[in-house]
Structures are given as structure tokens and as C-alpha cells.
Amino acid sequence: MESNQKSNPENNGLMASAEAIRKSGRVLYAFSSFYLPLYGLEIDFMFGRYDVFGYLSAVIYEIDEHVEAGSSPQSASGQLDKLAASLADKILIDTQVASLFEDAKEYYRFEHEVLRGHRYDLSDVMATAERRSFDFRLMHRALAQLTPGRYDEQLFAWLRKFEIRMEVEDDILSFDEDMRRGTFNAACLAVKVAGDSANQVVEEYRQVLERGIEAGLSELGAIQQERCRLVLSRYRGIVPRPETPRPPHFRPEHL
């Protein structure tokens, strides 16, 4: 009885709207394109465990929407705790997984404060950028648990750089829209802090990540290197490399 209560969102007040499920499709597409090949898996594996991957992604999108609409970080934290409880009978909520839930809580706390005009500096922006992609990281930990074998921490370390770059480039590509809407975007936050030097700051950060991605490949085994290069190729086939971190016609006084 207790296990059924954990896995049933109606029993713990945790729900995902149809819109959150729709939006999560983009994340699941990226996850299946970039992560399944690392384990030699096809898309049918993810559909076979949609109760983990689909549910996790949709609920996090739902929490995203609530925080952006003004929900408190305490509420987001409570929802994340419910999500962890719901997943506990499907995967092990070990130290690494629990740490990712804490990253998510800290990320939502910072987003809530920034959207309400709290002060921050560039180090806050960078730290928050490194906490993002916690949804991909949670799904990856789940994936590693649900397949034969164990965590490959070198692979997780390599992917962390890939994930951060993916988020940074996504923010650059959506810069115009997020600037107009006033929604949370690390590139926009960098402009507020660094002004005209934001272009250089973001670009240098991205280049550091790119060098780390390339250097990290040499630390992986031959099969994993080949699979990771496939991931990089697929990524650039889906996400174009942004021309500049900040469109030149925007200036800090417009924020």
C-alpha cells in the first residue's frame, strides 16, 4: 500500500499538466538523442520506462512554470521532495541523486529571487548555470541505474560540461525573447551584471566549456569516446552554434 501511494501523483498532490507534458517532449527528444547512445540503447528503452523519464521531465516542467508564475521556492522544494518520493520505488535515491534534487532547489530559489529584483553578481550567475540541466542529470542517473552496470563518473563529469554548454547556448539562442519577456535567462543576467563586456564573458565561458569537452574525451575509453563524438555530432545537427552571446542592438539600459 505504501509503495502505491508513493508512485501515484494523485495521492501526494503532485500533478503534471497537459502543457507540461507537451513541453517535456523537447527534453525527452534531446535525452533520447544524446544519452541513450551512450549506453547502446534505442528509443524503445525510454518508452518502456516512461513512468520514470516522462513523469520526471513533465513534473519538473510543471514546477518550472509555477516558479516563473510566482510560486515560492518553499513550494518548489516541497514539490521536488514529492517527486523524489514518487520515484523512490522505481530508482534508488542515493547520495548523487539526492544532491541533484538539492541543486534543483537552489536553482529555483535563485530564480525566484532574481525575478523579484534581488541583487546578484556574476559568480551567482555562473554557479546557477552549473546547477542547470538537473533534469537531464536526474534522468541520466536513473538511466544508469536501470541498465546493467554502474555509474561511470568520468562520463558524468564529461557530460556536465556538455550540459552546461547546452544550457548556455540555449539561453543565447532565446536571448531576444527572454529579454522582451523578462524571463529567467543566464545570458540576460550576465548583461545586467557585466554590461558591454557580457559578450566576452559569456563567449569565454563557452570556449572554456568547449575545450573541456574536447579534452575530457581523451579520459574516456575507446567505445565511450566514439559514442560521445556521436552525441556531439547529433547535438550540432539539432542546435546551431549561436553567432554571438548577445545581439549587438541590446544595451543594459534597455533592461
Beta strands, then each sheet from edge to edge (+ up, - down):
end
